[in-house]
Amino acid sequence: MHAGKTIQIFSPSGDPRGVRIAEITTRIVQAVVVPRARLEEAAHRAELCGVGMHYLFGESDAGGFTKTIHRNGRFRYGGICMGRRRS
């Protein structure tokens, strides 16, 4: 049987439908959920300036299917990482 884990979810703006940052409290892993409409707001988050995996979800042009794009590397919005780096 697996031991339970605590997942902490932080909403920087206080809006539960906005940007959300989740982490397992005993690990260094983070997940950042960014609604497409809040992409520019999220570009200023320091959490997105690190190296990581990025998944983009959307509908396919044919309709009816979910389109997924997976990338490794740094998050960039407008060609530059806009967030503040952690020291």
The first five atom37 places (N, CA, C, CB, O) and aatype in JSON, in Angstrom:
{
  "aatype": [12, 8, 0, 7, 11, 16, 9, 5, 9, 13, 15, 14, 15, 7, 3, 14, 1, 7, 19, 1, 9, 0, 6, 9, 16, 16, 1, 9, 19, 5, 0, 19, 19, 19, 14, 1, 0, 1, 10, 6, 6, 0, 0, 8, 1, 0, 6, 10, 4, 7, 19, 7, 12, 8, 18, 10, 13, 7, 6, 15, 3, 0, 7, 7, 13, 16, 11, 16, 9, 8, 1, 2, 7, 1, 13, 1, 18, 7, 7, 9, 4, 12, 7, 1, 1, 1, 15],
  "atom_mask": [
    [1, 1, 1, 1, 1],
    [1, 1, 1, 1, 1],
    [1, 1, 1, 1, 1],
    [1, 1, 1, 0, 1],
    [1, 1, 1, 1, 1],
    [1, 1, 1, 1, 1],
    [1, 1, 1, 1, 1],
    [1, 1, 1, 1, 1],
    [1, 1, 1, 1, 1],
    [1, 1, 1, 1, 1],
    [1, 1, 1, 1, 1],
    [1, 1, 1, 1, 1],
    [1, 1, 1, 1, 1],
    [1, 1, 1, 0, 1],
    [1, 1, 1, 1, 1],
    [1, 1, 1, 1, 1],
    [1, 1, 1, 1, 1],
    [1, 1, 1, 0, 1],
    [1, 1, 1, 1, 1],
    [1, 1, 1, 1, 1],
    [1, 1, 1, 1, 1],
    [1, 1, 1, 1, 1],
    [1, 1, 1, 1, 1],
    [1, 1, 1, 1, 1],
    [1, 1, 1, 1, 1],
    [1, 1, 1, 1, 1],
    [1, 1, 1, 1, 1],
    [1, 1, 1, 1, 1],
    [1, 1, 1, 1, 1],
    [1, 1, 1, 1, 1],
    [1, 1, 1, 1, 1],
    [1, 1, 1, 1, 1],
    [1, 1, 1, 1, 1],
    [1, 1, 1, 1, 1],
    [1, 1, 1, 1, 1],
    [1, 1, 1, 1, 1],
    [1, 1, 1, 1, 1],
    [1, 1, 1, 1, 1],
    [1, 1, 1, 1, 1],
    [1, 1, 1, 1, 1],
    [1, 1, 1, 1, 1],
    [1, 1, 1, 1, 1],
    [1, 1, 1, 1, 1],
    [1, 1, 1, 1, 1],
    [1, 1, 1, 1, 1],
    [1, 1, 1, 1, 1],
    [1, 1, 1, 1, 1],
    [1, 1, 1, 1, 1],
    [1, 1, 1, 1, 1],
    [1, 1, 1, 0, 1],
    [1, 1, 1, 1, 1],
    [1, 1, 1, 0, 1],
    [1, 1, 1, 1, 1],
    [1, 1, 1, 1, 1],
    [1, 1, 1, 1, 1],
    [1, 1, 1, 1, 1],
    [1, 1, 1, 1, 1],
    [1, 1, 1, 0, 1],
    [1, 1, 1, 1, 1],
    [1, 1, 1, 1, 1],
    [1, 1, 1, 1, 1],
    [1, 1, 1, 1, 1],
    [1, 1, 1, 0, 1],
    [1, 1, 1, 0, 1],
    [1, 1, 1, 1, 1],
    [1, 1, 1, 1, 1],
    [1, 1, 1, 1, 1],
    [1, 1, 1, 1, 1],
    [1, 1, 1, 1, 1],
    [1, 1, 1, 1, 1],
    [1, 1, 1, 1, 1],
    [1, 1, 1, 1, 1],
    [1, 1, 1, 0, 1],
    [1, 1, 1, 1, 1],
    [1, 1, 1, 1, 1],
    [1, 1, 1, 1, 1],
    [1, 1, 1, 1, 1],
    [1, 1, 1, 0, 1],
    [1, 1, 1, 0, 1],
    [1, 1, 1, 1, 1],
    [1, 1, 1, 1, 1],
    [1, 1, 1, 1, 1],
    [1, 1, 1, 0, 1],
    [1, 1, 1, 1, 1],
    [1, 1, 1, 1, 1],
    [1, 1, 1, 1, 1],
    [1, 1, 1, 1, 1]
  ],
  "atom_positions": [
    [[0.84, -1.18, 0.0], [0.0, 0.0, 0.0], [0.89, 1.25, 0.0], [-0.96, -0.01, 1.22], [1.9, 1.3, 0.71]],
    [[0.52, 2.25, -0.78], [1.3, 3.49, -0.9], [0.95, 4.46, 0.22], [1.06, 4.14, -2.26], [-0.2, 4.54, 0.66]],
    [[1.95, 5.19, 0.68], [1.74, 6.21, 1.7], [1.06, 7.43, 1.07], [3.08, 6.61, 2.38], [1.28, 7.73, -0.1]],
    [[0.26, 8.13, 1.86], [-0.41, 9.33, 1.38], [0.57, 10.47, 1.16], [0.0, 0.0, 0.0], [1.65, 10.49, 1.74]],
    [[0.2, 11.4, 0.33], [1.03, 12.57, 0.03], [0.18, 13.83, 0.19], [1.63, 12.48, -1.41], [-1.03, 13.8, -0.04]],
    [[0.81, 14.92, 0.59], [0.13, 16.2, 0.69], [0.46, 17.02, -0.54], [0.54, 16.94, 1.98], [1.63, 17.23, -0.86]],
    [[-0.57, 17.49, -1.23], [-0.39, 18.37, -2.38], [-0.87, 19.76, -1.98], [-1.18, 17.83, -3.65], [-2.01, 19.94, -1.55]],
    [[0.02, 20.73, -2.11], [-0.3, 22.11, -1.76], [-0.58, 22.87, -3.04], [0.86, 22.76, -0.95], [0.22, 22.81, -3.98]],
    [[-1.7, 23.6, -3.1], [-2.05, 24.39, -4.28], [-2.13, 25.86, -3.88], [-3.41, 23.91, -4.91], [-2.84, 26.23, -2.94]],
    [[-1.38, 26.7, -4.6], [-1.33, 28.13, -4.33], [-1.92, 28.87, -5.51], [0.13, 28.61, -4.04], [-1.56, 28.6, -6.66]],
    [[-2.82, 29.8, -5.24], [-3.41, 30.64, -6.27], [-2.93, 32.07, -6.06], [-4.98, 30.55, -6.24], [-3.48, 32.77, -5.2]],
    [[-1.92, 32.53, -6.81], [-1.32, 33.84, -6.58], [-2.32, 35.0, -6.59], [-0.26, 34.1, -7.6], [-2.17, 35.95, -5.82]],
    [[-3.31, 34.94, -7.46], [-4.27, 36.04, -7.56], [-5.47, 35.84, -6.64], [-4.75, 36.18, -9.0], [-6.28, 36.76, -6.47]],
    [[-5.6, 34.66, -6.06], [-6.77, 34.36, -5.24], [-7.94, 33.84, -6.05], [0.0, 0.0, 0.0], [-8.94, 33.42, -5.47]],
    [[-7.84, 33.84, -7.36], [-8.9, 33.35, -8.25], [-8.67, 31.86, -8.51], [-8.92, 34.15, -9.6], [-7.65, 31.5, -9.09]],
    [[-9.6, 30.99, -8.1], [-9.4, 29.56, -8.31], [-9.37, 29.13, -9.78], [-10.47, 28.8, -7.6], [-8.97, 28.01, -10.09]],
    [[-9.8, 30.0, -10.67], [-9.75, 29.7, -12.11], [-8.57, 30.37, -12.79], [-11.04, 30.12, -12.79], [-8.43, 30.29, -14.01]],
    [[-7.73, 31.03, -12.01], [-6.56, 31.71, -12.56], [-5.33, 30.8, -12.52], [0.0, 0.0, 0.0], [-5.45, 29.58, -12.54]],
    [[-4.18, 31.42, -12.47], [-2.91, 30.69, -12.39], [-2.87, 29.93, -11.07], [-1.67, 31.66, -12.53], [-3.2, 30.5, -10.02]],
    [[-2.47, 28.66, -11.1], [-2.36, 27.84, -9.9], [-1.01, 27.14, -9.89], [-3.51, 26.8, -9.81], [-0.54, 26.66, -10.92]],
    [[-0.39, 27.1, -8.72], [0.91, 26.45, -8.56], [0.73, 25.33, -7.54], [2.02, 27.47, -8.1], [0.35, 25.57, -6.4]],
    [[1.01, 24.1, -7.97], [0.83, 22.94, -7.09], [2.18, 22.27, -6.85], [-0.18, 21.92, -7.71], [3.04, 22.25, -7.73]],
    [[2.33, 21.74, -5.65], [3.56, 21.0, -5.34], [3.29, 19.95, -4.28], [4.67, 21.96, -4.87], [2.43, 20.13, -3.41]],
    [[4.03, 18.87, -4.36], [4.02, 17.86, -3.31], [5.0, 18.37, -2.27], [4.4, 16.4, -3.84], [6.16, 18.62, -2.58]],
    [[4.53, 18.53, -1.04], [5.33, 19.23, -0.02], [6.64, 18.56, 0.33], [4.53, 19.38, 1.21], [7.53, 19.22, 0.86]],
    [[6.8, 17.28, 0.05], [8.04, 16.58, 0.37], [8.95, 16.4, -0.85], [7.73, 15.24, 0.96], [9.95, 15.68, -0.77]],
    [[8.63, 17.05, -1.96], [9.42, 16.92, -3.19], [9.77, 18.31, -3.74], [8.65, 16.11, -4.26], [9.26, 19.31, -3.25]],
    [[10.63, 18.36, -4.73], [10.99, 19.63, -5.35], [10.21, 19.87, -6.64], [12.48, 19.67, -5.64], [10.48, 20.83, -7.37]],
    [[9.26, 19.03, -6.93], [8.48, 19.11, -8.16], [7.35, 20.13, -8.01], [7.9, 17.73, -8.53], [6.68, 20.18, -6.98]],
    [[7.14, 20.94, -9.05], [6.04, 21.88, -9.09], [5.26, 21.69, -10.38], [6.54, 23.34, -8.97], [5.82, 21.3, -11.41]],
    [[3.97, 21.96, -10.32], [3.13, 22.0, -11.51], [2.47, 23.37, -11.52], [2.06, 20.83, -11.54], [1.91, 23.8, -10.51]],
    [[2.53, 24.04, -12.65], [1.91, 25.36, -12.78], [0.83, 25.24, -13.85], [2.96, 26.47, -13.15], [1.1, 24.85, -14.98]],
    [[-0.41, 25.58, -13.47], [-1.54, 25.55, -14.4], [-1.83, 26.99, -14.81], [-2.81, 24.86, -13.75], [-2.07, 27.85, -13.97]],
    [[-1.8, 27.22, -16.13], [-2.02, 28.57, -16.65], [-3.14, 28.53, -17.68], [-0.71, 29.14, -17.27], [-2.97, 27.95, -18.76]],
    [[-4.29, 29.14, -17.37], [-5.33, 29.25, -18.4], [-4.82, 30.1, -19.57], [-6.65, 29.86, -17.81], [-4.08, 31.06, -19.35]],
    [[-5.2, 29.76, -20.76], [-4.71, 30.48, -21.95], [-4.95, 31.99, -21.85], [-5.4, 29.92, -23.22], [-4.12, 32.79, -22.29]],
    [[-6.08, 32.39, -21.28], [-6.41, 33.81, -21.16], [-5.5, 34.53, -20.17], [-7.86, 33.98, -20.73], [-5.44, 35.76, -20.18]],
    [[-4.78, 33.8, -19.33], [-3.9, 34.4, -18.32], [-2.42, 34.19, -18.64], [-4.22, 33.83, -16.95], [-1.58, 34.33, -17.75]],
    [[-2.1, 33.88, -19.87], [-0.72, 33.58, -20.24], [0.21, 34.76, -20.01], [-0.67, 33.17, -21.7], [1.32, 34.58, -19.5]],
    [[-0.21, 35.97, -20.36], [0.64, 37.14, -20.17], [0.88, 37.39, -18.68], [0.01, 38.38, -20.82], [2.0, 37.73, -18.29]],
    [[-0.14, 37.24, -17.85], [0.0, 37.39, -16.41], [1.0, 36.36, -15.85], [-1.37, 37.25, -15.71], [1.82, 36.69, -15.0]],
    [[0.91, 35.14, -16.33], [1.77, 34.06, -15.84], [3.22, 34.25, -16.26], [1.27, 32.72, -16.35], [4.12, 33.74, -15.6]],
    [[3.46, 34.96, -17.34], [4.82, 35.16, -17.83], [5.69, 35.91, -16.82], [4.81, 35.91, -19.14], [6.91, 35.86, -16.91]],
    [[5.08, 36.58, -15.88], [5.82, 37.34, -14.86], [6.11, 36.51, -13.61], [5.05, 38.58, -14.48], [6.72, 37.02, -12.67]],
    [[5.7, 35.25, -13.58], [5.92, 34.39, -12.42], [7.33, 33.8, -12.45], [4.86, 33.26, -12.36], [7.75, 33.27, -13.48]],
    [[8.05, 33.89, -11.35], [9.41, 33.35, -11.26], [9.42, 31.83, -11.44], [10.04, 33.72, -9.92], [10.4, 31.27, -11.93]],
    [[8.33, 31.16, -11.06], [8.26, 29.69, -11.18], [8.39, 29.22, -12.62], [6.95, 29.18, -10.6], [8.8, 28.08, -12.86]],
    [[8.07, 30.07, -13.56], [8.11, 29.66, -14.97], [9.44, 29.96, -15.65], [7.02, 30.34, -15.72], [9.6, 29.66, -16.83]],
    [[10.39, 30.54, -14.93], [11.69, 30.84, -15.54], [12.68, 29.69, -15.44], [12.29, 32.07, -14.91], [13.76, 29.76, -16.01]],
    [[12.33, 28.66, -14.73], [13.23, 27.52, -14.61], [13.09, 26.58, -15.79], [0.0, 0.0, 0.0], [12.18, 26.72, -16.61]],
    [[13.99, 25.64, -15.86], [13.92, 24.61, -16.89], [12.85, 23.61, -16.48], [15.3, 23.91, -17.09], [12.74, 23.27, -15.3]],
    [[12.07, 23.14, -17.42], [11.02, 22.17, -17.1], [10.37, 21.62, -18.35], [0.0, 0.0, 0.0], [10.86, 21.8, -19.46]],
    [[9.28, 20.93, -18.14], [8.47, 20.4, -19.24], [7.21, 21.24, -19.34], [8.13, 18.89, -19.02], [6.62, 21.6, -18.32]],
    [[6.8, 21.55, -20.55], [5.63, 22.37, -20.77], [4.66, 21.62, -21.67], [6.02, 23.73, -21.39], [5.06, 21.07, -22.7]],
    [[3.4, 21.61, -21.28], [2.35, 20.97, -22.07], [1.33, 22.03, -22.45], [1.69, 19.8, -21.29], [0.85, 22.77, -21.59]],
    [[0.99, 22.1, -23.71], [-0.04, 23.0, -24.19], [-1.2, 22.16, -24.7], [0.51, 23.96, -25.3], [-0.99, 21.25, -25.51]],
    [[-2.4, 22.44, -24.24], [-3.57, 21.67, -24.64], [-4.52, 22.55, -25.42], [-4.28, 21.07, -23.41], [-4.69, 23.73, -25.1]],
    [[-5.14, 22.0, -26.44], [-6.12, 22.73, -27.24], [-6.89, 21.76, -28.11], [0.0, 0.0, 0.0], [-6.64, 20.56, -28.1]],
    [[-7.83, 22.3, -28.87], [-8.62, 21.46, -29.78], [-7.94, 21.38, -31.13], [-10.06, 22.0, -29.93], [-7.31, 22.34, -31.58]],
    [[-8.07, 20.22, -31.78], [-7.48, 20.06, -33.1], [-8.31, 20.82, -34.12], [-7.38, 18.56, -33.49], [-9.47, 21.14, -33.87]],
    [[-7.71, 21.11, -35.27], [-8.41, 21.83, -36.33], [-9.58, 21.02, -36.86], [-7.45, 22.16, -37.46], [-10.58, 21.59, -37.31]],
    [[-9.46, 19.68, -36.82], [-10.53, 18.81, -37.31], [-11.69, 18.74, -36.31], [-9.99, 17.41, -37.57], [-12.79, 18.33, -36.67]],
    [[-11.44, 19.14, -35.07], [-12.48, 19.13, -34.04], [-12.64, 17.75, -33.43], [0.0, 0.0, 0.0], [-12.33, 16.74, -34.06]],
    [[-13.12, 17.73, -32.22], [-13.39, 16.47, -31.55], [-12.2, 15.82, -30.87], [0.0, 0.0, 0.0], [-12.38, 14.88, -30.1]],
    [[-10.99, 16.3, -31.14], [-9.8, 15.71, -30.54], [-9.06, 16.77, -29.73], [-8.87, 15.1, -31.64], [-9.1, 17.95, -30.05]],
    [[-8.39, 16.34, -28.69], [-7.54, 17.25, -27.92], [-6.14, 17.21, -28.5], [-7.53, 16.87, -26.4], [-5.56, 16.13, -28.69]],
    [[-5.61, 18.37, -28.78], [-4.27, 18.49, -29.34], [-3.31, 18.82, -28.19], [-4.21, 19.6, -30.47], [-3.6, 19.72, -27.39]],
    [[-2.19, 18.11, -28.1], [-1.23, 18.33, -27.03], [0.15, 18.58, -27.64], [-1.19, 17.12, -26.07], [0.59, 17.87, -28.54]],
    [[0.81, 19.61, -27.13], [2.18, 19.91, -27.54], [3.03, 19.8, -26.29], [2.31, 21.34, -28.21], [2.7, 20.38, -25.25]],
    [[4.14, 19.06, -26.38], [5.04, 18.86, -25.25], [6.38, 19.45, -25.59], [5.17, 17.36, -24.88], [6.93, 19.18, -26.66]],
    [[6.92, 20.25, -24.68], [8.23, 20.85, -24.91], [9.07, 20.75, -23.64], [8.1, 22.33, -25.35], [8.54, 20.77, -22.53]],
    [[10.37, 20.64, -23.81], [11.32, 20.7, -22.7], [12.09, 22.01, -22.83], [12.3, 19.47, -22.71], [12.31, 22.5, -23.94]],
    [[12.49, 22.57, -21.71], [13.31, 23.78, -21.75], [12.71, 24.88, -20.9], [0.0, 0.0, 0.0], [11.94, 24.62, -19.98]],
    [[13.07, 26.1, -21.21], [12.58, 27.26, -20.45], [11.31, 27.8, -21.07], [13.66, 28.36, -20.39], [11.14, 27.81, -22.29]],
    [[10.41, 28.27, -20.2], [9.18, 28.92, -20.66], [9.53, 30.3, -21.18], [8.12, 29.01, -19.51], [10.23, 31.06, -20.5]],
    [[9.07, 30.63, -22.34], [9.33, 31.96, -22.9], [8.03, 32.51, -23.45], [10.42, 31.9, -24.01], [7.26, 31.81, -24.1]],
    [[7.79, 33.78, -23.17], [6.61, 34.46, -23.68], [7.12, 35.69, -24.41], [5.57, 34.84, -22.53], [7.75, 36.55, -23.8]],
    [[6.86, 35.79, -25.68], [7.37, 36.91, -26.46], [8.88, 36.84, -26.66], [0.0, 0.0, 0.0], [9.52, 37.86, -26.9]],
    [[9.46, 35.63, -26.55], [10.88, 35.46, -26.83], [11.8, 35.61, -25.62], [0.0, 0.0, 0.0], [12.97, 35.26, -25.7]],
    [[11.27, 36.12, -24.5], [12.13, 36.28, -23.31], [11.43, 35.73, -22.09], [12.5, 37.75, -23.1], [10.21, 35.68, -22.04]],
    [[12.2, 35.33, -21.12], [11.64, 34.9, -19.83], [11.44, 36.16, -19.01], [12.58, 33.85, -19.09], [12.41, 36.85, -18.7]],
    [[10.2, 36.46, -18.67], [9.89, 37.73, -18.02], [9.87, 37.65, -16.5], [8.57, 38.22, -18.5], [9.9, 38.69, -15.83]],
    [[9.83, 36.46, -15.94], [9.74, 36.32, -14.49], [11.04, 36.65, -13.79], [0.0, 0.0, 0.0], [12.1, 36.72, -14.41]],
    [[10.94, 36.85, -12.5], [12.14, 37.1, -11.7], [12.73, 35.75, -11.3], [11.81, 37.98, -10.44], [12.0, 34.87, -10.85]],
    [[14.03, 35.6, -11.45], [14.68, 34.34, -11.05], [14.86, 34.3, -9.56], [16.04, 34.18, -11.75], [15.09, 35.32, -8.91]],
    [[14.75, 33.1, -9.02], [15.05, 32.91, -7.6], [16.54, 32.85, -7.41], [14.38, 31.63, -7.06], [17.24, 32.31, -8.27]],
    [[17.06, 33.39, -6.3], [18.49, 33.31, -6.05], [18.85, 32.03, -5.37], [18.95, 34.47, -5.23], [20.02, 31.79, -5.09]]
  ]
}
